[in-house]
Structure formats: structure tokens, C-alpha cells
Amino acid sequence: MTPLDQFIRAQIKATGPMRLDTFMKVALSDPQHGYYTTRQPLGAPHERGGDFTTAPEISQMFGDMIGLWIVDLWQRMGSPKSLHLAELGPGRGTLARDINRILQKHAACDAIKTHLVEISPTLTQLQKTNCPNAEHHLSIESLPEDAPIIIFANEFFDALPIRQFKKHRIGWRECYVILESDGALSFQFLPSQDKPYAQAHGQQETHNQTNSNDDIVETCPGAQTIMGHLCERLNKQSGSFLTFDYGSGEHGTGDTLQAMRAHQYTSPLNDIGLCDLTSHVNFATLSAIARKHGLRGGHTIKQGDFLQRIGINQRAQNLMSANPARIAQTQAERDRLIAPDQMGALFKAFAIASQNMPLLAGFETNHDTQSQT
């Protein structure tokens, strides 16, 4: 039994069932025992983590392409003399490192200042090694506002705590963690202690569609708040936001909460504080927030389609020509990033921009919405 398992049981005994988003916040962000505050989640399994691998860790091509995308956008902006570049949830700093390697080959490097937004002390130390010239922040609120900004993220929104609701004949019920009579923890849908929120968001997240009893609807208050802050910032100082994550571009229902440890799926109630907890991102909700703030974009496109639109196949060919000994490995890495049966279809690219920004490479056409599923 982990320290957080003991803490959560004590809390439930003292105050009653614990709401799902509260449980996730404790499990992931507790200052002393939370997953993201104490573990090193990326890479091969090891004593302090190693539970999953992200696109930047799979191949430098991912960071290369985002770096080239940023250089292209900087040029489309008229090559401003000052531009801020900020990554949310940078992991080990691998993506920022690869992007900065690309920037060093272009004039954009003299104009761009890199910022990393991270709450994990453990990961911050790794980021300082991989990206030593970056400025660190605990939240987006402290990012500078004296120049345009390009904000980007990879697998960021999926780790934010969610709430789950289930339609019942007498109203919406909400998911809580409870303590069973035999001492086991379990999830159970109970009458929500916040009925107005449950009613409003249960309907909102499904776009007012008719739901059957037992349909589960998820909402992510943290993602909505952060998206609102990002939109306000982009409107105020000019800029764009690009993110990659797994999920749907459409409104929908279903339980997408999952836990991962040592690259294996497990129960979210096992080894609390030692497992990564995530859920699918509802990009339709993020897009609606962007439209409400008057921003451009908000389309989703499959990650594989986006990377191919901006030239990953040519990049792979260049790398293979430069190093023939790595042809098979380079092909395998590219396929893992873009193939529909690997990361290419499940993961989506999503971007928004202030009205005064130029078109964003990869999102120029009106066909993005056809690539949502």
C-alpha cells in the first residue's frame, strides 16, 4: 500500500467519497508522493519510473519537424526581432532540445527565447541538462508578455484531472472513489454533490445530444481553464498554440481513464502515485473555447497527416541519405510517428492563432475537420 493509498483511504473515512478529479490531482500532483512530482515517467522501466514513451523520445524527427514548423512560422510573421517560445509540460526536455538544435541552424535562434512550464522538480532538473538556456516557469501566468509568443505542448492535456458523469433516470450521477466494506477502493457513480455543474456539463460535453442511461461523459475543468488563459494571452500579445495529444475531435461519450506503469496498462486504483493517469482529450471543447475568444483555427488533424504535410518524409529521406547504416531504424521511427496503426491516427495535432497571425503550416486547408477520426 503506497503512502497516497493510505492518505486517500484516510480522507474517504474522514470526509466521505472522493470525487474523481480530486483523486487524480492527489495521485499525480501531491507534493511529497505524487506521480509527476516524484517520478521520472519517460523511457524504459526503472526504479523511479519509466512508464511510457512519447513522440519526441521515439525519434528526433518529431522535434526536427516542430522546429522547422516554428522557423517557418517565424518567417511568415515577418521575422520579428523578439519572439517567445514556450513548452507546456516538457518532460525531460527532449522536444525543446531538438527544437533548439534546429533553431541554431537558422536566424530565428537570435530572436527566440525559450521558456519551459513545469511543476515537477525531478523533471525540471533533467530539462536544465537538456535545454540549459531555457527559462523555467511553474505556470503559464509567469510567461513574459513583451513580445509575440508561440506555445506548444505534447501529451499535456491528457494528464489533467477529469470528472465523469453518468446519465440516470433521475439526473446525472458523478464518479467518486469509495471505500468498500472489505476495505478495497473502487469507483462508483453517486448523486453529484454539485448537481448544477453535473447537469450543465453532462449536456454540454455531448453537444446536447440525447444520451442513454449509463452513458459516461467526461469533462476536464483544468483543460478548459488553461485553454481560456491561453486564448486570452494570444489575443493580448499575439501568437499561436500547437499541441499534440490523443483523443477525439468530436463530442462523445465513454470512459477513457487509464493508468500505465512500466509500459503496461493497470487499474487506476493500483499503486497510487506510482502510475501515470491519463484520459482522452476532447478537442471539440477546446475548439469551442478558442472560437468563443475569437481565435483562428481550432481544427484537429491526425498527427500522421500533419507531419507528412510539413515534410517528415523528406526529412526521413535526408537522414537516411546522410547515415545509410540507420535506414531501417529511421524508417521504423518515422512509421511509428505517422502510421495509422501506431501513433499516426490516435494522436491529433491541434492549433489556434490570434487573428493577426499568418496561416499555420499544415493547417492551411479546410480539410482538417475531415481528419478527426
C-alpha positions as CSV (number, residue, x, y, z in Angstrom):
1,M,0.0,0.0,0.0
2,T,1.6,3.3,-1.1
3,P,1.6,6.5,1.0
4,L,-1.1,8.0,-1.2
5,D,-3.2,4.9,-1.0
6,Q,-3.2,5.3,2.8
7,F,-3.8,9.0,2.6
8,I,-6.8,8.6,0.2
9,R,-8.4,5.9,2.4
10,A,-8.0,8.1,5.5
11,Q,-9.6,11.0,3.6
12,I,-12.5,9.0,2.5
13,K,-13.1,7.6,6.0
14,A,-13.0,11.2,7.4
15,T,-15.0,13.1,4.7
16,G,-16.7,10.5,2.5
17,P,-16.4,9.5,-1.1
18,M,-13.6,11.4,-3.1
19,R,-14.5,12.9,-6.5
20,L,-12.6,11.5,-9.4
21,D,-10.8,14.7,-10.3
22,T,-9.7,15.2,-6.7
23,F,-8.3,11.6,-6.6
24,M,-6.4,12.2,-9.9
25,K,-5.0,15.5,-8.6
26,V,-3.7,13.8,-5.4
27,A,-2.3,10.8,-7.3
28,L,-0.5,12.9,-9.9
29,S,0.4,16.2,-8.1
30,D,0.8,15.6,-4.3
31,P,3.9,17.5,-3.4
32,Q,5.5,14.6,-1.5
33,H,4.3,11.4,-3.2
34,G,2.5,12.5,-6.4
35,Y,3.5,10.8,-9.7
36,Y,4.6,13.9,-11.5
37,T,6.3,15.5,-8.6
38,T,8.4,12.5,-7.6
39,R,8.8,10.1,-10.7
40,Q,10.7,10.1,-13.9
41,P,7.9,8.8,-16.2
42,L,9.6,8.6,-19.6
43,G,11.8,5.9,-21.1
44,A,12.4,2.2,-20.3
45,P,11.2,0.9,-16.9
46,H,13.5,1.8,-14.0
47,E,13.3,2.1,-10.2
48,R,11.9,5.7,-10.3
49,G,9.6,5.3,-13.3
50,G,9.9,4.7,-17.0
51,D,6.3,4.0,-17.7
52,F,5.7,5.3,-21.2
53,T,7.4,6.8,-24.3
54,T,6.3,10.0,-26.2
55,A,6.9,11.1,-29.8
56,P,10.0,13.2,-29.0
57,E,11.6,10.2,-27.2
58,I,10.9,7.9,-30.2
59,S,12.7,10.0,-32.8
60,Q,14.5,13.3,-33.2
61,M,12.4,13.7,-36.4
62,F,9.4,14.8,-34.3
63,G,11.4,17.7,-32.7
64,D,13.0,18.4,-36.1
65,M,9.7,18.9,-37.8
66,I,8.3,21.1,-35.0
67,G,11.5,23.1,-35.0
68,L,11.1,23.7,-38.8
69,W,7.4,24.5,-38.3
70,I,8.4,27.2,-35.8
71,V,11.1,28.6,-38.1
72,D,8.6,28.7,-41.0
73,L,6.0,30.5,-38.7
74,W,8.6,33.0,-37.6
75,Q,9.4,33.8,-41.2
76,R,5.7,34.1,-42.1
77,M,5.4,36.6,-39.2
78,G,8.0,38.8,-40.9
79,S,11.0,37.5,-38.9
80,P,10.3,39.6,-35.7
81,K,13.4,40.5,-33.7
82,S,11.9,39.2,-30.5
83,L,9.7,36.1,-30.1
84,H,9.0,33.9,-27.0
85,L,8.7,30.1,-27.4
86,A,7.1,28.2,-24.5
87,E,6.5,24.5,-24.0
88,L,3.9,23.2,-21.5
89,G,4.8,20.0,-19.7
90,P,8.2,19.5,-21.4
91,G,9.0,16.1,-19.9
92,R,12.8,15.5,-19.9
93,G,13.3,18.5,-22.3
94,T,13.9,16.3,-25.3
95,L,11.5,18.1,-27.6
96,A,12.8,21.5,-26.5
97,R,16.4,20.3,-27.1
98,D,15.6,19.0,-30.6
99,I,13.8,22.2,-31.5
100,N,16.6,24.4,-30.3
101,R,19.1,22.3,-32.3
102,I,17.1,23.2,-35.4
103,L,16.8,26.9,-34.4
104,Q,20.5,27.1,-34.1
105,K,20.8,26.5,-37.8
106,H,18.6,29.4,-38.7
107,A,18.5,33.2,-38.0
108,A,15.4,32.6,-35.8
109,C,17.7,31.5,-32.9
110,D,18.8,35.1,-32.3
111,A,15.2,36.2,-31.9
112,I,13.7,33.4,-29.9
113,K,13.8,32.9,-26.1
114,T,12.8,29.5,-24.9
115,H,10.6,29.0,-21.8
116,L,9.6,25.7,-20.1
117,V,6.5,25.4,-17.9
118,E,6.9,22.5,-15.5
119,I,5.7,21.6,-11.9
120,S,7.9,18.6,-11.4
121,P,11.2,19.3,-9.6
122,T,12.5,16.0,-10.8
123,L,11.8,16.7,-14.5
124,T,13.0,20.3,-14.2
125,Q,16.4,19.1,-13.3
126,L,16.5,16.9,-16.4
127,Q,15.3,19.8,-18.5
128,K,18.1,22.1,-17.3
129,T,20.5,19.5,-18.6
130,N,18.9,19.0,-22.0
131,C,17.9,22.7,-22.5
132,P,20.2,24.8,-20.3
133,N,19.4,28.1,-21.9
134,A,15.7,27.9,-21.2
135,E,13.9,29.9,-18.5
136,H,11.6,27.9,-16.2
137,H,8.1,28.6,-15.0
138,L,5.6,26.9,-12.7
139,S,2.6,28.2,-14.6
140,I,1.7,30.0,-17.8
141,E,0.8,33.1,-15.8
142,S,4.5,34.0,-15.4
143,L,5.4,33.8,-19.1
144,P,6.5,37.1,-20.5
145,E,4.1,39.3,-22.4
146,D,6.5,41.8,-24.1
147,A,6.6,40.0,-27.5
148,P,4.6,37.6,-29.6
149,I,4.6,34.0,-28.3
150,I,4.4,30.5,-29.8
151,I,3.3,28.0,-27.2
152,F,3.4,24.3,-27.9
153,A,2.8,21.0,-26.0
154,N,2.9,17.3,-26.4
155,E,0.8,15.0,-24.3
156,F,-0.1,17.7,-21.9
157,F,-3.9,18.0,-21.7
158,D,-4.3,14.2,-21.3
159,A,-2.7,14.3,-17.9
160,L,-5.1,16.8,-16.4
161,P,-7.7,15.6,-13.9
162,I,-11.2,14.8,-15.3
163,R,-14.7,14.5,-13.9
164,Q,-17.0,11.7,-15.1
165,F,-20.8,11.8,-15.2
166,K,-23.4,9.1,-16.0
167,K,-27.0,9.8,-17.0
168,H,-29.5,8.3,-14.7
169,R,-33.3,8.3,-14.9
170,I,-33.4,10.9,-12.1
171,G,-30.5,13.0,-13.2
172,W,-26.7,12.9,-13.8
173,R,-24.6,11.0,-11.3
174,E,-20.8,11.6,-10.8
175,C,-17.9,9.3,-10.4
176,Y,-16.3,9.1,-6.9
177,V,-13.7,6.9,-5.3
178,I,-15.3,4.9,-2.4
179,L,-14.1,2.6,0.3
180,E,-15.9,-0.8,0.1
181,S,-16.9,-2.8,3.2
182,D,-14.0,-5.1,2.6
183,G,-11.5,-2.2,2.6
184,A,-11.0,-2.1,-1.2
185,L,-11.1,1.1,-3.2
186,S,-13.5,1.3,-6.1
187,F,-15.2,3.8,-8.5
188,Q,-18.9,4.4,-8.1
189,F,-21.3,6.8,-9.6
190,L,-23.3,8.6,-6.9
191,P,-25.6,11.6,-6.9
192,S,-23.3,14.5,-7.6
193,Q,-22.6,16.9,-4.7
194,D,-22.5,19.6,-7.4
195,K,-25.8,18.9,-9.3
196,P,-25.9,22.2,-11.3
197,Y,-22.4,21.5,-12.7
198,A,-23.2,17.9,-13.4
199,Q,-26.4,18.8,-15.3
200,A,-24.8,21.6,-17.3
201,H,-21.6,19.8,-18.2
202,G,-23.2,16.4,-18.8
203,Q,-25.3,18.0,-21.5
204,Q,-22.6,20.5,-22.8
205,E,-19.9,17.8,-23.3
206,T,-22.2,15.8,-25.5
207,H,-23.4,18.8,-27.5
208,N,-26.9,18.5,-26.2
209,Q,-27.3,15.1,-27.8
210,T,-29.7,12.5,-26.3
211,N,-27.9,10.1,-24.0
212,S,-28.9,6.7,-22.8
213,N,-28.8,5.8,-19.2
214,D,-25.3,4.5,-18.2
215,D,-23.6,6.6,-20.9
216,I,-20.4,8.1,-19.3
217,V,-19.5,11.7,-20.1
218,E,-16.1,13.2,-19.3
219,T,-15.2,16.8,-18.7
220,C,-11.8,18.4,-17.9
221,P,-12.2,21.6,-15.9
222,G,-8.4,22.2,-15.8
223,A,-8.1,21.9,-19.6
224,Q,-10.9,24.4,-20.1
225,T,-9.3,26.9,-17.6
226,I,-5.9,26.6,-19.2
227,M,-7.3,26.9,-22.7
228,G,-9.1,30.1,-21.6
229,H,-5.9,31.5,-20.3
230,L,-4.0,30.6,-23.4
231,C,-6.7,32.3,-25.6
232,E,-6.6,35.5,-23.5
233,R,-2.8,35.6,-23.8
234,L,-2.7,35.0,-27.5
235,N,-5.3,37.8,-28.0
236,K,-3.3,40.1,-25.8
237,Q,0.2,39.6,-27.1
238,S,-0.3,37.8,-30.5
239,G,0.8,34.3,-31.2
240,S,-0.2,30.7,-31.7
241,F,-0.6,27.5,-29.8
242,L,0.2,24.0,-31.2
243,T,-0.4,20.8,-29.3
244,F,-0.4,17.0,-29.8
245,D,-2.4,14.6,-27.8
246,Y,-4.6,11.6,-28.1
247,G,-8.3,11.9,-28.2
248,S,-11.2,12.8,-30.4
249,G,-12.0,15.9,-32.4
250,E,-15.7,15.2,-31.8
251,H,-18.0,15.3,-28.9
252,G,-18.6,11.8,-27.5
253,T,-19.1,9.6,-24.5
254,G,-17.2,6.8,-22.8
255,D,-14.8,6.0,-20.0
256,T,-11.3,6.9,-21.3
257,L,-9.5,7.0,-17.9
258,Q,-6.4,4.7,-18.0
259,A,-3.3,4.0,-15.9
260,M,0.1,3.0,-17.1
261,R,3.1,1.5,-15.3
262,A,6.2,0.1,-16.8
263,H,4.6,0.3,-20.3
264,Q,1.7,-1.9,-19.1
265,Y,-1.9,-0.9,-18.5
266,T,-3.1,-1.3,-14.9
267,S,-6.0,-0.2,-12.7
268,P,-6.0,3.5,-11.8
269,L,-6.6,2.3,-8.2
270,N,-3.4,0.2,-8.1
271,D,-0.1,1.6,-6.8
272,I,-1.5,5.1,-6.4
273,G,1.3,7.7,-7.0
274,L,3.4,5.2,-8.9
275,C,1.3,5.1,-12.1
276,D,0.6,7.6,-14.9
277,L,-3.1,8.5,-15.1
278,T,-4.5,9.9,-18.4
279,S,-7.7,10.3,-20.4
280,H,-8.6,11.2,-24.0
281,V,-8.7,14.9,-24.8
282,N,-11.9,16.3,-26.1
283,F,-10.6,18.7,-28.7
284,A,-14.1,19.8,-29.6
285,T,-14.4,21.5,-26.2
286,L,-11.0,23.2,-26.7
287,S,-12.0,24.4,-30.1
288,A,-15.3,25.9,-28.8
289,I,-13.3,27.9,-26.2
290,A,-11.0,29.2,-28.9
291,R,-13.9,30.3,-31.1
292,K,-15.6,32.0,-28.1
293,H,-12.4,34.1,-27.7
294,G,-12.3,34.9,-31.4
295,L,-9.2,33.0,-32.3
296,R,-8.5,31.4,-35.6
297,G,-8.0,27.6,-36.2
298,G,-9.2,25.1,-33.7
299,H,-9.2,22.2,-36.2
300,T,-7.8,18.8,-35.4
301,I,-5.8,16.7,-37.8
302,K,-4.3,13.3,-37.4
303,Q,-0.7,13.5,-36.2
304,G,0.5,11.4,-39.2
305,D,-1.2,13.6,-41.7
306,F,0.2,16.8,-40.1
307,L,3.8,15.5,-40.0
308,Q,3.5,14.4,-43.6
309,R,2.1,17.7,-44.7
310,I,5.0,19.6,-43.2
311,G,7.6,17.3,-44.7
312,I,8.6,14.4,-42.4
313,N,9.0,12.0,-45.3
314,Q,11.6,14.3,-46.9
315,R,13.3,14.8,-43.5
316,A,13.5,11.0,-43.1
317,Q,15.0,10.6,-46.6
318,N,17.6,13.3,-45.8
319,L,18.6,11.5,-42.6
320,M,18.8,8.1,-44.3
321,S,20.9,9.6,-47.1
322,A,23.3,11.1,-44.5
323,N,23.5,7.9,-42.5
324,P,22.8,4.7,-44.6
325,A,23.5,2.5,-41.6
326,R,20.4,3.8,-39.9
327,I,18.0,3.4,-42.8
328,A,15.9,0.7,-41.2
329,Q,15.8,2.4,-37.8
330,T,14.9,5.8,-39.4
331,Q,12.1,4.2,-41.4
332,A,10.8,2.4,-38.3
333,E,10.8,5.6,-36.3
334,R,9.0,7.6,-39.0
335,D,6.4,4.8,-39.3
336,R,5.8,4.8,-35.6
337,L,5.1,8.5,-35.7
338,I,2.8,8.6,-38.7
339,A,1.4,5.1,-39.4
340,P,-2.4,4.9,-38.7
341,D,-2.0,1.7,-36.7
342,Q,0.7,3.2,-34.5
343,M,0.7,6.9,-33.3
344,G,-0.4,8.4,-36.6
345,A,-4.2,8.3,-36.2
346,L,-4.9,8.2,-32.5
347,F,-2.8,11.2,-31.8
348,K,-4.0,14.5,-33.1
349,A,-2.4,17.9,-33.9
350,F,-4.5,20.9,-32.8
351,A,-3.6,24.6,-33.3
352,I,-5.1,28.1,-32.8
353,A,-3.7,31.5,-33.5
354,S,-4.6,35.2,-32.9
355,Q,-6.3,36.9,-35.8
356,N,-3.2,38.8,-36.8
357,M,-1.0,35.7,-37.2
358,P,-0.3,34.2,-40.6
359,L,-1.6,30.8,-41.8
360,L,-0.1,27.9,-39.9
361,A,1.8,25.3,-41.9
362,G,-0.1,22.0,-42.1
363,F,-3.4,23.7,-41.3
364,E,-3.8,25.9,-44.4
365,T,-6.7,23.9,-46.0
366,N,-10.3,23.5,-44.9
367,H,-9.9,19.7,-44.9
368,D,-8.7,19.4,-41.3
369,T,-12.1,18.5,-39.9
370,Q,-12.2,15.5,-42.2
371,S,-9.2,14.1,-40.3
372,Q,-10.7,14.0,-36.9
373,T,-11.5,10.3,-36.5
